[in-house]
Amino acid sequence: MQIKVVKAPSMKEAMQQVKEELGPDAVILHTKKYREGGFLGYHSAEVVEVTAAIEEADEVQANKRAKRSLAAKQAKPAPMGGRLDVVSPAAPVMPNQVLSQYKTNGTEAGVRMAESPIPAPVFQPAQPVVTSAQPVQTLPDENPADTAKQEDDVQVMEKTAAEPMASNPEDTEKIQRLEDELAQMKAMLAQVMSKDQPKDKVSIQEALRRQEVDEELLKDMAAQLPAGDTLLDSQDERAAEVLAGYLGDAMNFSEGITLNKHGVRIVALIGATGVGKTTTLAKIAARFVLEKNIRAALITADTYRISAVEQLKTYSDIIGLPLEIVYSPDELKVAIHKHRDKDLILIDTAGRSQHNEYQMKELQEFLAVNSHIECHLVMSATTKNRDAAEILDKFSACEPDRVIFTKTDETSSVGLILNLLAKRDIALSFLTNGQSVPDDIIPATPQKLAELLLRE
């Protein structure tokens, strides 16, 4: 049997090349697509690789005789305990073999190695030796429709062949270990390369480190992104886009508040004392009313501080919104029902200490009056990492749906936001950066947070 491996820019061209070199009776054994060339993964070209085979004339005759002999024996049952010669599976590429290739860390060759895909090991049960290869598909005269169908058939066969492997827990675990080790090597490669960076250049990785982003997240980012991307100059025009791509995978964003198509949207701001809930609520109200001309109402349950009520009353008068003051859950329920014809109801609550169980229980009772209340936990970007984690944990009893970070202008490091919300289900909704109403607030997006993290 003659075996040939061909490479071409497309499946159509590869099929044509196989047909020209082996003839129309060639058998397609395997296909794969990958990218090669370029630098640091950029400007690489897609390559289609096809492995095909053709039987020699003597083999064809021998196979025909074998088929006739096999047909004569089909009526006889196979003897129990009979021995079958099997083909051993190809030895997989194991992690220690991959690791030995990374002796060029920090060089261009090392970068290309880190960027090029490492084939996963193929594990499959041994199959009996078949004396005649059954054609998977033949190559008819060229026709665009036929070529497209061939590509589809090949993809279906590859998917079917991969299903048993994916269903094997041992194989899945080995593949996962290989992927984890590759991610670790990419992180180490980025770390080695970062030592060779010019001293006056601040990479994305270093900029995040200055923003006090956890080292574990920096390693995770280096593992997820191409090795060269984490070392981009933080002031490069692509830097924010690269970082935003990682943030979009690592965190959830709600991009503010989405109004209902039908019915009122009810939003309550909760949080510790002094984080800026009342001012933030006024900013949100002003944005919706002045920019989108929607109907809204304000409700305050912050009756612990007289100044809070007066402050919100001032904002409501300026914006031209009704304001309801409530002292109990029953009064809150009545106020919500009264303004059910509005597009948006914003509720301001009193600041609560995460250590005061009575206050937390009282807040839960207020929020329980309506199951449709969307809770936004307001936190200050000036909070310590440990305290922020504790606040989020304690306020989880109120089941917050979103997080708002305020006072990003009052701290030189905002890595806390990424540290706290990475790998969590809760989404970031708004970022505020000053006291001005309604200007100093933006709906949170990966791009906006990336720009904030890369600020000088």
C-alpha positions in Angstrom: 0.0 0.0 0.0 1.3 3.4 -1.0 0.7 6.2 1.6 1.0 9.9 0.8 0.7 13.0 3.0 -0.2 16.2 1.2 -0.5 19.8 2.4 -2.5 22.6 0.8 -4.2 25.9 1.7 -7.7 24.4 1.4 -9.4 21.0 1.5 -10.4 21.3 -2.2 -6.8 21.8 -3.3 -5.6 19.0 -1.0 -8.2 16.6 -2.5 -7.1 17.6 -6.0 -3.5 17.0 -5.2 -4.3 13.5 -3.8 -6.3 12.7 -6.9 -3.4 13.8 -9.2 -0.7 11.8 -7.3 -2.6 8.7 -6.2 -5.6 8.5 -8.6 -9.3 8.5 -8.0 -9.3 5.3 -6.0 -7.3 6.7 -3.2 -8.5 6.2 0.4 -8.6 9.1 2.8 -7.1 8.0 6.1 -6.9 11.2 8.0 -7.3 15.0 7.7 -6.4 17.9 10.0 -6.2 21.7 9.9 -3.6 23.8 11.6 -1.8 27.1 11.2 1.9 27.7 10.6 4.3 30.5 9.9 4.0 34.0 11.1 5.5 35.4 14.3 4.0 35.2 17.8 0.9 33.7 16.2 0.3 36.6 13.8 0.0 36.4 10.0 0.0 32.6 10.2 -1.6 30.7 7.3 -4.1 27.9 7.6 -2.8 24.5 6.3 -4.9 21.4 5.4 -3.1 18.1 5.8 -4.6 15.0 4.2 -3.2 11.5 4.6 -4.3 9.2 1.8 -3.4 5.7 0.6 -3.7 3.5 -2.5 -3.4 -0.2 -2.8 -0.9 -1.7 -5.3 -2.0 -4.0 -8.0 -0.7 -7.1 -6.3 -2.5 -6.1 -3.1 -5.8 -5.6 -4.9 -5.7 -9.2 -6.2 -4.7 -10.6 -2.9 -7.5 -8.7 -1.2 -10.0 -10.1 -3.7 -8.9 -13.6 -2.9 -9.1 -12.9 0.8 -12.6 -11.6 0.4 -13.7 -14.8 -1.3 -12.2 -16.9 1.4 -13.8 -14.7 4.1 -17.2 -15.1 2.5 -16.9 -18.9 2.5 -16.2 -18.9 6.2 -19.0 -16.4 7.3 -21.4 -19.3 8.0 -19.1 -20.8 10.6 -19.1 -19.2 14.1 -15.8 -17.9 15.4 -14.2 -20.2 17.9 -14.5 -19.0 21.5 -11.2 -17.8 23.0 -9.7 -17.4 19.5 -6.7 -15.1 19.3 -6.8 -12.0 17.1 -3.6 -10.1 16.1 -4.1 -6.5 16.9 -2.5 -3.2 15.9 -1.0 -1.4 18.8 -2.0 2.3 19.0 0.6 4.9 18.3 2.5 6.1 21.3 1.1 9.4 22.5 3.2 12.5 23.0 3.5 12.8 26.7 4.1 16.0 28.8 7.7 15.2 29.6 8.5 15.0 25.9 6.8 18.3 25.3 8.7 19.9 28.2 12.1 18.9 26.7 11.3 21.0 23.7 11.3 24.2 25.7 15.0 24.7 26.0 14.7 27.9 23.8 12.6 29.9 26.2 12.9 33.6 25.6 13.9 33.2 21.9 11.8 33.6 18.8 11.9 29.8 18.3 10.6 29.4 21.8 7.7 31.7 21.1 6.8 29.8 18.0 6.8 26.6 19.9 4.5 28.0 22.6 2.1 29.3 19.9 2.0 26.2 17.7 -0.7 23.7 18.7 0.6 20.4 20.3 -1.4 17.4 19.0 -3.4 15.7 21.7 -2.6 11.9 22.1 -4.9 9.6 20.3 -6.1 6.7 22.5 -8.2 4.0 20.9 -9.0 0.4 21.4 -6.9 -2.1 19.4 -8.7 -3.3 16.3 -8.4 -6.7 14.6 -6.2 -6.6 11.5 -8.3 -6.4 8.4 -6.8 -8.0 5.3 -8.5 -5.6 3.0 -8.9 -1.8 3.5 -12.4 -0.7 2.9 -12.4 2.6 1.0 -13.6 5.4 3.2 -14.3 7.5 0.1 -13.1 7.7 -3.5 -12.2 10.7 -5.5 -14.6 11.3 -8.3 -14.0 13.8 -11.1 -13.7 17.3 -9.6 -16.9 19.0 -8.9 -17.3 21.9 -6.4 -20.5 20.3 -4.9 -18.7 16.9 -4.6 -15.7 18.5 -3.0 -17.9 20.3 -0.4 -19.7 17.0 0.4 -16.3 15.2 0.8 -15.3 17.8 3.4 -18.5 17.3 5.3 -18.1 13.5 5.2 -14.6 13.8 6.5 -15.7 16.0 9.4 -18.5 13.6 10.3 -16.1 10.6 10.3 -13.6 12.5 12.4 -16.3 13.5 14.9 -17.6 9.9 15.1 -14.1 8.6 15.6 -13.5 11.1 18.4 -16.6 10.2 20.4 -15.4 7.0 21.9 -12.1 8.7 23.0 -14.0 11.6 24.6 -16.2 9.2 26.5 -13.2 7.4 28.1 -12.5 9.1 31.5 -8.9 8.0 31.5 -8.2 9.5 28.0 -10.0 12.7 28.9 -8.0 13.0 32.1 -4.7 12.5 30.2 -5.7 15.1 27.6 -6.6 17.6 30.4 -3.3 17.0 32.1 -1.5 17.7 28.8 -3.5 20.9 28.3 -2.8 22.1 31.9 1.0 21.4 31.5 1.0 23.4 28.2 -0.8 26.3 29.9 1.9 26.2 32.7 4.7 26.2 30.1 3.1 29.2 28.3 3.0 31.0 31.7 6.6 30.2 32.4 7.6 31.3 28.9 5.9 34.6 29.4 7.7 35.1 32.7 11.1 34.3 31.2 10.5 36.6 28.3 9.4 39.5 30.6 12.9 39.6 32.1 14.3 40.7 28.7 11.9 43.6 28.3 13.3 47.2 28.2 13.2 48.9 31.5 11.2 51.9 30.2 8.5 49.6 28.8 5.5 48.6 31.0 3.9 45.5 29.7 0.3 44.5 30.2 1.4 42.0 32.8 3.5 44.6 34.7 0.7 47.2 34.5 -1.7 44.7 36.1 0.9 43.9 38.7 1.1 47.6 39.6 -2.7 47.6 39.9 -2.3 44.8 42.6 -3.9 42.1 40.5 -3.3 38.7 42.2 -0.3 36.7 40.8 -2.6 33.7 40.3 -4.7 35.7 37.8 -1.5 37.0 36.1 -0.4 33.4 35.6 -3.9 32.4 34.4 -3.9 35.3 31.9 -0.4 34.3 30.6 -1.6 30.7 30.2 -4.8 31.8 28.3 -3.3 34.4 25.9 -0.6 34.0 23.3 2.8 34.4 25.0 3.6 37.7 23.2 0.3 39.4 24.0 0.9 39.6 27.8 4.2 41.4 27.1 2.6 44.1 24.8 3.4 47.6 25.9 0.4 48.7 28.1 0.2 51.9 26.0 0.1 50.0 22.7 -3.1 50.6 20.8 -3.8 46.8 20.9 -3.2 46.5 24.7 -6.8 47.4 25.9 -8.3 45.1 23.3 -6.1 42.1 24.3 -6.8 42.7 28.0 -10.6 43.1 27.3 -10.6 39.7 25.6 -9.2 38.1 28.7 -11.6 40.0 31.0 -14.6 39.0 29.0 -13.7 35.3 29.6 -12.6 35.7 33.2 -15.6 37.9 34.5 -19.2 38.6 33.8 -20.5 42.1 32.8 -24.1 43.3 32.7 -23.3 46.7 31.0 -25.6 48.6 33.4 -29.3 48.1 33.8 -31.6 46.6 31.1 -35.2 47.8 31.2 -38.1 45.4 30.8 -39.9 45.4 27.5 -43.1 45.2 29.4 -43.6 46.2 33.1 -41.5 48.0 35.6 -37.8 47.2 36.4 -37.1 47.4 40.1 -33.5 48.0 41.2 -32.3 48.2 44.8 -28.8 49.4 45.8 -27.4 47.7 48.9 -24.0 47.8 50.6 -21.9 48.9 53.5 -21.9 52.5 54.9 -20.1 55.2 53.1 -19.7 53.6 49.7 -21.8 56.2 47.8 -25.1 54.4 47.3 -27.2 57.5 47.3 -25.1 59.5 44.9 -24.8 56.4 42.6 -28.6 56.0 42.6 -29.0 59.7 41.6 -26.5 59.2 38.8 -28.4 56.2 37.4 -31.7 58.0 37.7 -30.4 61.1 35.9 -28.9 59.0 33.1 -32.1 57.2 32.4 -34.4 60.2 32.7 -32.3 62.9 31.0 -30.7 60.8 28.3 -33.4 58.1 27.6 -36.5 60.0 28.7 -37.9 57.1 30.7 -40.5 57.3 33.5 -38.9 56.6 36.9 -39.5 56.8 40.6 -37.2 56.9 43.6 -37.8 55.2 47.0 -35.5 55.6 50.0 -35.4 53.2 53.0 -32.4 55.0 54.4 -34.1 56.6 57.3 -31.2 56.2 59.6 -29.5 59.3 58.2 -31.6 62.4 57.8 -29.0 63.8 55.5 -29.5 60.9 53.1 -33.2 61.6 52.7 -32.5 65.3 52.2 -29.8 64.6 49.6 -32.1 62.3 47.6 -34.9 64.8 47.9 -32.7 67.4 46.3 -31.8 65.1 43.5 -35.4 64.1 42.9 -36.5 67.7 42.7 -33.7 68.6 40.2 -34.5 65.6 38.0 -38.2 65.9 38.4 -38.9 62.5 39.9 -41.4 61.4 42.6 -39.7 60.3 45.9 -41.2 57.9 48.4 -39.8 57.5 52.0 -40.5 54.1 53.6 -39.9 52.9 57.1 -41.0 49.3 56.9 -41.2 46.4 54.4 -45.0 46.9 54.2 -44.6 50.6 53.2 -42.0 49.5 50.6 -44.5 47.1 49.2 -47.2 49.8 48.9 -44.7 52.3 47.3 -43.7 49.7 44.6 -47.3 49.0 43.9 -48.1 52.8 43.6 -45.4 53.3 40.9 -46.0 50.0 39.0 -46.8 52.0 35.9 -43.2 53.4 35.7 -40.4 52.0 33.6 -37.9 52.0 36.4 -38.1 52.1 40.3 -34.8 52.8 42.1 -34.6 51.9 45.8 -32.0 53.4 48.1 -31.2 51.4 51.3 -29.4 52.2 54.5 -25.7 51.2 54.8 -25.3 48.0 56.7 -22.3 46.6 58.4 -21.5 43.1 57.2 -20.7 42.2 60.8 -24.2 43.2 62.1 -26.5 40.2 61.8 -29.6 42.2 62.9 -29.1 44.8 60.2 -28.5 42.2 57.6 -31.7 40.4 58.5 -33.6 43.6 58.4 -32.3 44.3 54.9 -33.3 40.8 53.8 -36.9 41.5 55.0 -37.1 44.7 53.0 -35.9 43.0 49.8 -38.3 40.0 50.3 -41.4 42.1 49.6 -41.0 41.7 45.9 -39.3 38.7 44.2 -38.5 40.9 41.1 -36.2 43.3 42.9 -32.8 43.3 41.2 -30.1 43.9 43.8 -26.9 45.8 43.0 -24.2 45.5 45.7 -22.3 48.8 45.8 -18.6 48.6 46.8 -15.8 51.1 47.0 -12.7 50.5 44.9 -10.7 51.8 47.9 -11.6 48.7 50.0 -8.9 46.2 50.9 -9.0 42.9 49.1 -9.7 40.9 52.3 -12.5 43.2 53.4 -14.1 43.2 50.0 -14.2 39.4 49.9 -15.8 39.4 53.3 -18.4 42.0 52.3 -19.3 40.0 49.2 -19.6 36.8 51.2 -21.8 38.4 54.0 -24.1 40.3 51.6 -24.6 37.1 49.6 -27.4 36.4 52.1 -29.3 39.1 50.2 -28.6 37.4 46.9 -27.2 40.4 45.0 -27.4 40.1 41.2 -24.8 42.7 40.3 -21.9 44.6 41.7 -21.2 48.4 41.3 -17.7 49.7 42.1 -17.5 53.3 43.1 -14.6 55.8 43.8 -12.3 54.4 41.2 -10.8 57.9 41.0 -9.8 57.8 44.7 -7.4 54.9 44.4 -4.3 54.3 42.3 -5.0 50.5 42.1 -8.2 49.0 40.9 -7.0 45.4 40.7 -9.4 44.6 43.5 -12.3 44.5 40.9 -10.6 41.7 38.9 -9.4 39.9 42.0 -12.9 39.8 43.5 -15.1 39.0 40.5 -12.9 36.7 38.4 -14.3 33.2 38.1 -17.6 34.3 39.9 -21.1 34.2 38.5 -22.0 37.7 39.8 -21.7 40.4 37.1 -20.2 43.9 37.2 -22.8 46.5 36.2 -21.4 50.1 36.7 -18.1 51.9 37.5 -18.2 55.4 39.0 -15.2 57.8 39.0 -16.3 61.0 40.8 -19.1 62.9 42.5 -20.6 64.7 39.4 -24.2 63.7 38.7 -24.9 62.3 36.2 -21.5 62.3 34.4 -19.2 60.2 36.6 -20.7 56.8 36.0 -20.3 54.3 33.1 -21.9 51.0 32.3 -19.2 48.3 32.9 -17.8 46.5 29.9 -14.6 44.5 29.4 -13.2 47.4 27.3 -13.9 50.0 29.9 -12.4 48.0 32.7 -9.4 47.2 30.6 -8.8 50.9 30.0 -9.1 51.5 33.8 -6.6 48.8 34.6 -4.1 50.1 32.1 -4.3 53.8 33.1 -1.0 55.4 33.9 
